[in-house]
Structures are given as C-alpha cells and as structure tokens.
Amino acid sequence: MTYTSAQAAKLLRRLNDEYAAMLEREALSREFNAAVGENVDAVRPAYSYADAQAAQRELEEKIRKLKHALNLFNATHVIPEFGITIDEMLVYIPQLTKRKSKLAEMKSKLPKYRVAELGRISNIIDYTYLNYDLSEVEADYARVSDELANAQLALDAINNRDTLELPF
C-alpha cells in the first residue's frame, strides 16, 4: 500500500500502541490467582502462549518493516529547498531550535544590568556588561527563526506530499 510519510508515522504510532496493549493483555492473562478451594478452571483467564507469541511476532514484523521503510524514505528523499535529506533535516531542526532559544535569551538582555545576589549585603554594586553586539544577535535571531519556520514547512510539505510503498 502507498502512504505519505506522515500517514506512515501515524500508522507506526498506532501499531506501537497496539503492541503495548497486546503485551499488557498478555501480562494480565498469563498468570492468575485463585483462592484455596476455589475452582481454578472457573477463574482461569483465556490464554494461549503459542497464540500470544505468534500475534506478537506478527505485529513486531509489521513494526520492523514499517520503521525500515520510513528510515529508507527519510535517508533517500531530499528536501529540494534545502538540498538535504529528511534524515538530515530531522537533525537540523533541533539544532535550529536550540540556537533560536540561545539567541532569544541573549537578545533579551540589557547592554548593562545590575547583578542581584540573594543574601549578599554589600555596598559594592556589580554590573554585568554584554560582550556582543545586541543588534547582531537580534538580526541572527530573526534569520534563525525564519530558517526554522521554513525548514519545518518544507519537512511538513514533503511528509504530506511524497509517498512510500509499505510491504504489507
């Protein structure tokens, strides 16, 4: 079947949720308690070890094949606006996000500000001075913000447009 990368990622989340639920159901039914004198067969939950393992293996294989198909797609599809693969973009976006956060902190500073130390009583007033050009940081912040927005939009577009073939 043919899926977009976004659809395949949603399918992967659904399969992983289904797998977790399957393991939980098995854990609840593979062992049980019965009181002394109680009819054990009357309280025994339905459970087949062989069936449970077969179902788990089948779902694990689907998950494995889906993840592999997504990895191949991400490693081979280039985002034209950036000239890098989706895989690289998935590294680049967090780098841009981190840089944007650092620049946001830097641009919010005053060129000179008083140091406030809790519990310190002194007649000496300390100041912190910026050792960078605030306007340069503000310009870089705007550039990085735009680059991040464009990267996210380009990734969203390719994830919702280009398709991959899933082997099941």
C-alpha positions as CSV (number, residue, x, y, z in Angstrom):
1,M,0.0,0.0,0.0
2,T,1.1,3.6,-0.6
3,Y,1.3,6.0,2.3
4,T,2.7,9.5,2.8
5,S,5.4,9.7,5.4
6,A,3.0,11.4,7.8
7,Q,0.4,8.7,7.3
8,A,3.1,6.0,7.8
9,A,4.3,7.7,11.0
10,K,0.7,7.7,12.4
11,L,0.4,4.1,11.5
12,L,3.6,3.3,13.3
13,R,2.3,5.0,16.4
14,R,-0.9,3.1,16.2
15,L,0.9,-0.2,15.8
16,N,3.2,0.6,18.7
17,D,0.2,1.4,20.9
18,E,-1.5,-1.9,19.7
19,Y,1.7,-3.8,20.6
20,A,1.9,-2.2,24.1
21,A,-1.8,-3.1,24.7
22,M,-1.1,-6.7,23.5
23,L,1.8,-7.1,25.9
24,E,-0.4,-5.7,28.8
25,R,-3.3,-8.1,28.0
26,E,-0.8,-11.0,27.9
27,A,0.7,-9.9,31.3
28,L,-2.8,-9.8,32.8
29,S,-3.9,-13.2,31.5
30,R,-0.7,-15.4,31.6
31,E,-0.9,-15.7,35.4
32,F,-3.8,-15.6,37.7
33,N,-4.6,-16.1,41.4
34,A,-7.2,-18.5,42.9
35,A,-8.2,-18.9,46.5
36,V,-7.8,-22.3,48.2
37,G,-10.9,-24.3,47.5
38,E,-11.9,-22.2,44.5
39,N,-12.5,-23.8,41.2
40,V,-9.3,-22.9,39.3
41,D,-10.8,-23.5,35.9
42,A,-13.7,-21.2,36.6
43,V,-11.3,-18.2,37.3
44,R,-8.7,-19.1,34.7
45,P,-8.5,-16.3,32.0
46,A,-8.3,-17.4,28.4
47,Y,-4.7,-17.5,27.3
48,S,-2.7,-19.4,24.8
49,Y,1.1,-19.0,25.0
50,A,1.6,-20.1,21.3
51,D,-1.1,-17.8,20.0
52,A,0.1,-14.8,22.0
53,Q,3.7,-15.3,20.8
54,A,2.6,-15.7,17.2
55,A,0.5,-12.5,17.4
56,Q,3.4,-10.6,18.9
57,R,5.9,-11.8,16.3
58,E,3.4,-10.8,13.5
59,L,3.0,-7.3,14.9
60,E,6.7,-6.9,15.6
61,E,7.4,-7.8,12.0
62,K,4.9,-5.2,10.7
63,I,6.5,-2.6,13.0
64,R,10.0,-3.5,11.9
65,K,9.1,-3.3,8.2
66,L,7.3,0.0,8.6
67,K,10.2,1.5,10.5
68,H,12.7,0.3,7.9
69,A,10.5,1.7,5.1
70,L,10.4,5.1,6.9
71,N,14.1,5.0,7.6
72,L,14.8,4.4,3.9
73,F,12.4,7.1,2.8
74,N,14.0,9.6,5.3
75,A,17.5,8.7,4.2
76,T,16.9,8.9,0.5
77,H,14.4,11.7,0.0
78,V,16.0,15.1,-0.4
79,I,14.1,18.3,0.6
80,P,14.7,20.4,-2.5
81,E,14.6,23.8,-0.8
82,F,17.5,22.8,1.5
83,G,19.4,20.2,-0.5
84,I,19.5,17.8,2.4
85,T,17.7,14.5,3.2
86,I,14.7,14.3,5.5
87,D,17.0,12.4,7.9
88,E,19.4,15.3,8.0
89,M,16.5,17.7,8.4
90,L,15.4,15.8,11.5
91,V,18.8,16.6,13.0
92,Y,18.9,20.2,11.6
93,I,15.5,21.3,13.1
94,P,16.5,20.6,16.7
95,Q,19.8,22.3,16.1
96,L,18.0,25.4,14.9
97,T,15.6,25.2,17.8
98,K,18.4,25.1,20.3
99,R,20.2,28.0,18.5
100,K,17.0,30.1,18.5
101,S,16.5,29.5,22.2
102,K,20.0,30.6,23.0
103,L,19.6,33.7,20.8
104,A,16.3,34.5,22.4
105,E,18.0,34.6,25.8
106,M,20.9,36.7,24.5
107,K,18.6,39.2,22.8
108,S,16.5,39.7,25.9
109,K,19.5,41.1,27.9
110,L,20.1,44.7,28.6
111,P,23.5,46.0,27.5
112,K,24.3,46.6,31.2
113,Y,22.5,45.3,34.1
114,R,22.9,45.1,37.9
115,V,23.9,41.8,39.4
116,A,21.5,40.8,42.1
117,E,22.9,38.2,44.5
118,L,20.5,36.8,47.1
119,G,21.6,37.1,50.7
120,R,24.6,39.3,49.9
121,I,24.7,42.5,51.8
122,S,27.3,44.9,50.4
123,N,27.8,48.5,49.4
124,I,29.6,47.3,46.3
125,I,27.4,47.3,43.2
126,D,28.3,44.8,40.5
127,Y,27.2,45.2,36.9
128,T,27.2,42.7,34.0
129,Y,28.1,44.0,30.6
130,L,27.3,42.3,27.3
131,N,30.3,41.3,25.3
132,Y,28.4,41.2,22.0
133,D,26.5,43.4,19.6
134,L,22.9,43.2,20.6
135,S,21.7,44.3,17.1
136,E,23.7,41.5,15.6
137,V,22.1,38.9,17.9
138,E,18.6,40.3,17.1
139,A,19.3,40.0,13.4
140,D,20.7,36.5,13.8
141,Y,17.6,35.6,15.9
142,A,15.3,36.8,13.1
143,R,17.3,34.8,10.5
144,V,17.3,31.6,12.5
145,S,13.6,31.9,13.3
146,D,12.9,32.3,9.6
147,E,15.2,29.4,8.7
148,L,13.5,27.2,11.4
149,A,10.0,28.1,10.1
150,N,11.0,27.4,6.5
151,A,12.6,24.1,7.5
152,Q,9.5,22.9,9.4
153,L,7.2,23.9,6.5
154,A,9.4,22.2,3.9
155,L,9.5,19.0,6.1
156,D,5.7,19.1,6.6
157,A,5.2,19.5,2.9
158,I,7.3,16.6,1.8
159,N,5.9,14.4,4.6
160,N,2.4,15.1,3.4
161,R,3.1,15.0,-0.3
162,D,5.7,12.3,-1.2
163,T,4.7,8.7,-0.8
164,L,6.3,5.4,0.1
165,E,5.3,1.9,-0.5
166,L,4.7,-0.3,2.5
167,P,5.3,-4.1,2.2
168,F,2.1,-5.1,3.9
